[in-house]
Structures are given as C-alpha cells and as structure tokens.
Amino acid sequence: MRSARFWIIATLCASTLPAVVAAMPTLASPAERVAVDETVVVYAANGMQTNIGAGVIVGRRDGALVIATAAHVIAAANVIANGAVRVRLDSGEQLNVAEIDRIGGFDLALLKTASYDGWISSAALGQPSAGEDVYIWGHRLAQSYVESQASITDVDPILPEGPADGRFAIECPTCGHGDSGAGVFDSRGRLLGILEGARRDQNGNIVYVECEPVAPIATLLASGA
C-alpha cells in the first residue's frame, strides 16, 4: 500500500564541535557483526563545524575503499582536501576521502578514500520487501554504532517530488540524528538501502523514514566510474 502524502523532509545527520565518537557496543548476531564491519563513520568539516553521518563500504577500487552514503552528509564540506571529509573504520583507523561521486536524482554519493591495504568487509546488495524487518547502524554524536530496529512499510511511497524510483519507507522509532547515510540491512546482512531522513506531515509529525535505493550504487560501481 502506498503511504499518504507528506510535506517535509528532515535529514538525520548530526553536527558537533568537535566530533567525538565512543566505542562500539556488544553485537547480537553474526549478520549484525558483518554489517558493523562494513559500516563507517563519515565526517564532513566546514570551518569549525563537523557533520557526522554514516556510510557503508561497498567495494574497493585501485587500492581505495568505495563507500556509499547520503549526499547531504558531505554537502557541508566546501572542500575535500586536508581531511575535510574523512571516514573512520570500525577498527578505529581514519582515512581521508580523495574523491566524491554524487549520483544524480538521488540523495546518494560514493566516497573514494585514500589508499588502504588493510582487511575490509564489503557489503553485498539486496532488495527490500514490504513487511521485512531490518536494522540500521548509525552514529549519535558521542556514541558510534548505535543499532536501530526497523521494518519496511512501503516499497513504493508517494513522494511530492515525483516517482519513488526505488526509494522505500521504513518505520524506525529509534532512528535519529547521526543515522543519515547509514545502511539498512536485512537479516542476512545484505545492504537494502541508505537511510536519508524523516518525512513529516504538515503538522511536523513523522510519517516514515525514507531510504535511498542501492540500484544506482550498483550501476555506478559496474560502470567503473
């Protein structure tokens, strides 16, 4: 069933001066362990302010890691030089972002890091199904890798800006600021989408949380761009 029309989108990236992120909590299942290995913290600095969001490792190219995130997470950074955009792996290592590819028509971006020869786990991609239980790993200011449980409520929501084009809706009562760019994973640890933000009605009430599709990511990866 397609959801009711809504009016406002509120992004879920967090801002802090400076960014401080705590250690990862105990994990509940092998699938969640895999998803955390693939999750990174994304920092985007603009002057004294640093936005924090999440991202997911989706591949490796020419020695660099390729990370999918929501484009608005890194929009605040006016440059990418000198570590203005960087990622933190779950191991604690930090890598500067050397290149950003924004995917037209979606709130999606692929980040290419500086060269990294360490071990990484790269997300396998899947497709969302209505009613499916999913989970998200986000980052909340002073705590990283905060798990949220959610369920997919609509795989073809009505959007005021046009067709959903693969975007889907989830019900996620505990999602919050810092979850933007986080991966939406199924019970097998497959990446189904990238969390964008909360859709609200004219009264400011959250209707659902919108997620960007992985198909455009797969297309860009396959193109070798």
DOVOTI-503820 format. One record per residue (C-alpha): x, y, z; residue in three letters; chain; residue number from 1. Coordinates in steps of 0.25 Angstrom, whole numbers, plus 5000, padded with zeros to 4 digits. Example, Ala and Ser with C-alpha at 12.3 -4.5 7.8 and 13.67 -1.06 7.14 Angstrom:
<recs>
<x 5049; y 4982; z 5031; type ala; mol A; seq 1>
<x 5055; y 4996; z 5029; type ser; mol A; seq 2>
</recs>
This chain:
<recs>
<x 5000; y 5000; z 5000; type met; mol A; seq 1>
<x 5005; y 5014; z 4996; type arg; mol A; seq 2>
<x 5006; y 5023; z 5008; type ser; mol A; seq 3>
<x 4999; y 5037; z 5010; type ala; mol A; seq 4>
<x 5005; y 5049; z 5004; type arg; mol A; seq 5>
<x 5014; y 5057; z 5013; type phe; mol A; seq 6>
<x 5022; y 5071; z 5012; type trp; mol A; seq 7>
<x 5035; y 5072; z 5019; type ile; mol A; seq 8>
<x 5048; y 5064; z 5020; type ile; mol A; seq 9>
<x 5057; y 5066; z 5032; type ala; mol A; seq 10>
<x 5071; y 5060; z 5030; type thr; mol A; seq 11>
<x 5077; y 5052; z 5041; type leu; mol A; seq 12>
<x 5092; y 5056; z 5040; type cys; mol A; seq 13>
<x 5097; y 5061; z 5053; type ala; mol A; seq 14>
<x 5106; y 5073; z 5056; type ser; mol A; seq 15>
<x 5116; y 5075; z 5067; type thr; mol A; seq 16>
<x 5128; y 5084; z 5071; type leu; mol A; seq 17>
<x 5137; y 5076; z 5071; type pro; mol A; seq 18>
<x 5133; y 5061; z 5067; type ala; mol A; seq 19>
<x 5135; y 5051; z 5078; type val; mol A; seq 20>
<x 5131; y 5037; z 5076; type val; mol A; seq 21>
<x 5131; y 5026; z 5086; type ala; mol A; seq 22>
<x 5134; y 5011; z 5085; type ala; mol A; seq 23>
<x 5125; y 5000; z 5078; type met; mol A; seq 24>
<x 5115; y 4993; z 5087; type pro; mol A; seq 25>
<x 5113; y 4978; z 5088; type thr; mol A; seq 26>
<x 5107; y 4972; z 5076; type leu; mol A; seq 27>
<x 5095; y 4962; z 5075; type ala; mol A; seq 28>
<x 5097; y 4953; z 5063; type ser; mol A; seq 29>
<x 5107; y 4949; z 5052; type pro; mol A; seq 30>
<x 5099; y 4957; z 5042; type ala; mol A; seq 31>
<x 5100; y 4969; z 5050; type glu; mol A; seq 32>
<x 5115; y 4967; z 5052; type arg; mol A; seq 33>
<x 5117; y 4967; z 5037; type val; mol A; seq 34>
<x 5108; y 4979; z 5036; type ala; mol A; seq 35>
<x 5117; y 4987; z 5046; type val; mol A; seq 36>
<x 5130; y 4983; z 5039; type asp; mol A; seq 37>
<x 5124; y 4989; z 5027; type glu; mol A; seq 38>
<x 5119; y 5002; z 5034; type thr; mol A; seq 39>
<x 5128; y 5014; z 5035; type val; mol A; seq 40>
<x 5126; y 5028; z 5042; type val; mol A; seq 41>
<x 5126; y 5039; z 5032; type val; mol A; seq 42>
<x 5132; y 5053; z 5036; type tyr; mol A; seq 43>
<x 5130; y 5066; z 5027; type ala; mol A; seq 44>
<x 5136; y 5078; z 5033; type ala; mol A; seq 45>
<x 5133; y 5093; z 5029; type asn; mol A; seq 46>
<x 5140; y 5102; z 5037; type gly; mol A; seq 47>
<x 5139; y 5100; z 5052; type met; mol A; seq 48>
<x 5126; y 5091; z 5050; type gln; mol A; seq 49>
<x 5127; y 5076; z 5047; type thr; mol A; seq 50>
<x 5115; y 5068; z 5042; type asn; mol A; seq 51>
<x 5114; y 5053; z 5046; type ile; mol A; seq 52>
<x 5107; y 5043; z 5038; type gly; mol A; seq 53>
<x 5109; y 5028; z 5034; type ala; mol A; seq 54>
<x 5113; y 5021; z 5021; type gly; mol A; seq 55>
<x 5115; y 5006; z 5016; type val; mol A; seq 56>
<x 5127; y 5000; z 5009; type ile; mol A; seq 57>
<x 5122; y 4995; z 4996; type val; mol A; seq 58>
<x 5135; y 4992; z 4989; type gly; mol A; seq 59>
<x 5150; y 4994; z 4987; type arg; mol A; seq 60>
<x 5156; y 5001; z 4974; type arg; mol A; seq 61>
<x 5171; y 5004; z 4971; type asp; mol A; seq 62>
<x 5174; y 5002; z 4986; type gly; mol A; seq 63>
<x 5164; y 5011; z 4991; type ala; mol A; seq 64>
<x 5151; y 5008; z 4998; type leu; mol A; seq 65>
<x 5138; y 5011; z 4992; type val; mol A; seq 66>
<x 5127; y 5016; z 5002; type ile; mol A; seq 67>
<x 5112; y 5019; z 5000; type ala; mol A; seq 68>
<x 5106; y 5030; z 5008; type thr; mol A; seq 69>
<x 5095; y 5040; z 5007; type ala; mol A; seq 70>
<x 5100; y 5052; z 4999; type ala; mol A; seq 71>
<x 5095; y 5062; z 5009; type his; mol A; seq 72>
<x 5104; y 5056; z 5019; type val; mol A; seq 73>
<x 5116; y 5062; z 5012; type ile; mol A; seq 74>
<x 5109; y 5074; z 5006; type ala; mol A; seq 75>
<x 5114; y 5084; z 5017; type ala; mol A; seq 76>
<x 5129; y 5081; z 5013; type ala; mol A; seq 77>
<x 5133; y 5092; z 5003; type asn; mol A; seq 78>
<x 5146; y 5085; z 5000; type val; mol A; seq 79>
<x 5151; y 5070; z 5001; type ile; mol A; seq 80>
<x 5166; y 5074; z 5003; type ala; mol A; seq 81>
<x 5173; y 5073; z 5016; type asn; mol A; seq 82>
<x 5164; y 5063; z 5022; type gly; mol A; seq 83>
<x 5151; y 5072; z 5022; type ala; mol A; seq 84>
<x 5144; y 5059; z 5018; type val; mol A; seq 85>
<x 5148; y 5046; z 5025; type arg; mol A; seq 86>
<x 5143; y 5033; z 5029; type val; mol A; seq 87>
<x 5146; y 5025; z 5042; type arg; mol A; seq 88>
<x 5146; y 5010; z 5040; type leu; mol A; seq 89>
<x 5141; y 5001; z 5052; type asp; mol A; seq 90>
<x 5155; y 4997; z 5055; type ser; mol A; seq 91>
<x 5157; y 5012; z 5058; type gly; mol A; seq 92>
<x 5166; y 5015; z 5046; type glu; mol A; seq 93>
<x 5163; y 5028; z 5039; type gln; mol A; seq 94>
<x 5164; y 5031; z 5024; type leu; mol A; seq 95>
<x 5163; y 5043; z 5016; type asn; mol A; seq 96>
<x 5153; y 5044; z 5005; type val; mol A; seq 97>
<x 5160; y 5047; z 4992; type ala; mol A; seq 98>
<x 5148; y 5047; z 4982; type glu; mol A; seq 99>
<x 5133; y 5049; z 4983; type ile; mol A; seq 100>
<x 5123; y 5044; z 4972; type asp; mol A; seq 101>
<x 5109; y 5049; z 4974; type arg; mol A; seq 102>
<x 5098; y 5040; z 4968; type ile; mol A; seq 103>
<x 5089; y 5049; z 4960; type gly; mol A; seq 104>
<x 5074; y 5049; z 4964; type gly; mol A; seq 105>
<x 5077; y 5043; z 4978; type phe; mol A; seq 106>
<x 5082; y 5047; z 4991; type asp; mol A; seq 107>
<x 5094; y 5037; z 4989; type leu; mol A; seq 108>
<x 5109; y 5039; z 4988; type ala; mol A; seq 109>
<x 5120; y 5029; z 4986; type leu; mol A; seq 110>
<x 5133; y 5033; z 4994; type leu; mol A; seq 111>
<x 5147; y 5028; z 4990; type lys; mol A; seq 112>
<x 5157; y 5028; z 5001; type thr; mol A; seq 113>
<x 5172; y 5029; z 5001; type ala; mol A; seq 114>
<x 5179; y 5016; z 4998; type ser; mol A; seq 115>
<x 5177; y 5006; z 5009; type tyr; mol A; seq 116>
<x 5183; y 4992; z 5009; type asp; mol A; seq 117>
<x 5176; y 4986; z 5022; type gly; mol A; seq 118>
<x 5165; y 4976; z 5022; type trp; mol A; seq 119>
<x 5151; y 4981; z 5020; type ile; mol A; seq 120>
<x 5137; y 4974; z 5018; type ser; mol A; seq 121>
<x 5129; y 4980; z 5006; type ser; mol A; seq 122>
<x 5114; y 4979; z 5007; type ala; mol A; seq 123>
<x 5106; y 4970; z 4998; type ala; mol A; seq 124>
<x 5094; y 4977; z 4992; type leu; mol A; seq 125>
<x 5079; y 4972; z 4993; type gly; mol A; seq 126>
<x 5065; y 4977; z 4990; type gln; mol A; seq 127>
<x 5055; y 4982; z 5000; type pro; mol A; seq 128>
<x 5042; y 4975; z 5003; type ser; mol A; seq 129>
<x 5029; y 4981; z 5009; type ala; mol A; seq 130>
<x 5028; y 4976; z 5024; type gly; mol A; seq 131>
<x 5042; y 4972; z 5025; type glu; mol A; seq 132>
<x 5050; y 4974; z 5038; type asp; mol A; seq 133>
<x 5063; y 4982; z 5036; type val; mol A; seq 134>
<x 5073; y 4988; z 5045; type tyr; mol A; seq 135>
<x 5082; y 5001; z 5044; type ile; mol A; seq 136>
<x 5095; y 5005; z 5049; type trp; mol A; seq 137>
<x 5096; y 5020; z 5052; type gly; mol A; seq 138>
<x 5105; y 5029; z 5060; type his; mol A; seq 139>
<x 5100; y 5039; z 5070; type arg; mol A; seq 140>
<x 5109; y 5050; z 5074; type leu; mol A; seq 141>
<x 5117; y 5043; z 5085; type ala; mol A; seq 142>
<x 5114; y 5029; z 5082; type gln; mol A; seq 143>
<x 5116; y 5021; z 5070; type ser; mol A; seq 144>
<x 5110; y 5009; z 5064; type tyr; mol A; seq 145>
<x 5096; y 5011; z 5070; type val; mol A; seq 146>
<x 5087; y 5000; z 5065; type glu; mol A; seq 147>
<x 5072; y 5003; z 5062; type ser; mol A; seq 148>
<x 5062; y 4992; z 5059; type gln; mol A; seq 149>
<x 5052; y 4996; z 5048; type ala; mol A; seq 150>
<x 5042; y 4990; z 5038; type ser; mol A; seq 151>
<x 5039; y 4993; z 5023; type ile; mol A; seq 152>
<x 5026; y 4999; z 5022; type thr; mol A; seq 153>
<x 5025; y 5003; z 5007; type asp; mol A; seq 154>
<x 5034; y 4999; z 4995; type val; mol A; seq 155>
<x 5027; y 5010; z 4986; type asp; mol A; seq 156>
<x 5024; y 5022; z 4995; type pro; mol A; seq 157>
<x 5017; y 5034; z 4989; type ile; mol A; seq 158>
<x 5027; y 5046; z 4988; type leu; mol A; seq 159>
<x 5023; y 5060; z 4985; type pro; mol A; seq 160>
<x 5035; y 5062; z 4976; type glu; mol A; seq 161>
<x 5032; y 5050; z 4967; type gly; mol A; seq 162>
<x 5033; y 5035; z 4966; type pro; mol A; seq 163>
<x 5040; y 5027; z 4977; type ala; mol A; seq 164>
<x 5050; y 5021; z 4967; type asp; mol A; seq 165>
<x 5053; y 5010; z 4977; type gly; mol A; seq 166>
<x 5053; y 5018; z 4990; type arg; mol A; seq 167>
<x 5046; y 5011; z 5001; type phe; mol A; seq 168>
<x 5040; y 5015; z 5014; type ala; mol A; seq 169>
<x 5043; y 5009; z 5028; type ile; mol A; seq 170>
<x 5037; y 5010; z 5042; type glu; mol A; seq 171>
<x 5048; y 5013; z 5051; type cys; mol A; seq 172>
<x 5044; y 5019; z 5065; type pro; mol A; seq 173>
<x 5058; y 5020; z 5070; type thr; mol A; seq 174>
<x 5065; y 5026; z 5057; type cys; mol A; seq 175>
<x 5071; y 5040; z 5060; type gly; mol A; seq 176>
<x 5081; y 5050; z 5056; type his; mol A; seq 177>
<x 5094; y 5043; z 5052; type gly; mol A; seq 178>
<x 5087; y 5032; z 5045; type asp; mol A; seq 179>
<x 5088; y 5039; z 5031; type ser; mol A; seq 180>
<x 5096; y 5031; z 5021; type gly; mol A; seq 181>
<x 5094; y 5018; z 5030; type ala; mol A; seq 182>
<x 5092; y 5005; z 5023; type gly; mol A; seq 183>
<x 5078; y 4998; z 5024; type val; mol A; seq 184>
<x 5082; y 4983; z 5025; type phe; mol A; seq 185>
<x 5073; y 4971; z 5025; type asp; mol A; seq 186>
<x 5075; y 4958; z 5034; type ser; mol A; seq 187>
<x 5085; y 4953; z 5025; type arg; mol A; seq 188>
<x 5094; y 4965; z 5026; type gly; mol A; seq 189>
<x 5091; y 4970; z 5011; type arg; mol A; seq 190>
<x 5090; y 4985; z 5009; type leu; mol A; seq 191>
<x 5076; y 4988; z 5004; type leu; mol A; seq 192>
<x 5077; y 5004; z 5004; type gly; mol A; seq 193>
<x 5083; y 5016; z 5010; type ile; mol A; seq 194>
<x 5076; y 5024; z 5021; type leu; mol A; seq 195>
<x 5073; y 5038; z 5016; type glu; mol A; seq 196>
<x 5063; y 5045; z 5026; type gly; mol A; seq 197>
<x 5050; y 5046; z 5033; type ala; mol A; seq 198>
<x 5038; y 5050; z 5025; type arg; mol A; seq 199>
<x 5028; y 5059; z 5032; type arg; mol A; seq 200>
<x 5013; y 5063; z 5030; type asp; mol A; seq 201>
<x 5009; y 5078; z 5030; type gln; mol A; seq 202>
<x 5008; y 5077; z 5046; type asn; mol A; seq 203>
<x 5022; y 5072; z 5047; type gly; mol A; seq 204>
<x 5019; y 5058; z 5051; type asn; mol A; seq 205>
<x 5028; y 5047; z 5045; type ile; mol A; seq 206>
<x 5021; y 5039; z 5034; type val; mol A; seq 207>
<x 5032; y 5030; z 5031; type tyr; mol A; seq 208>
<x 5047; y 5029; z 5030; type val; mol A; seq 209>
<x 5052; y 5030; z 5015; type glu; mol A; seq 210>
<x 5063; y 5021; z 5009; type cys; mol A; seq 211>
<x 5070; y 5022; z 4996; type glu; mol A; seq 212>
<x 5071; y 5010; z 4987; type pro; mol A; seq 213>
<x 5084; y 5002; z 4985; type val; mol A; seq 214>
<x 5082; y 5000; z 4970; type ala; mol A; seq 215>
<x 5088; y 5014; z 4966; type pro; mol A; seq 216>
<x 5100; y 5010; z 4974; type ile; mol A; seq 217>
<x 5101; y 4996; z 4967; type ala; mol A; seq 218>
<x 5100; y 5003; z 4954; type thr; mol A; seq 219>
<x 5111; y 5013; z 4957; type leu; mol A; seq 220>
<x 5120; y 5002; z 4962; type leu; mol A; seq 221>
<x 5118; y 4994; z 4950; type ala; mol A; seq 222>
<x 5122; y 5005; z 4941; type ser; mol A; seq 223>
<x 5135; y 5006; z 4947; type gly; mol A; seq 224>
<x 5134; y 5021; z 4949; type ala; mol A; seq 225>
</recs>
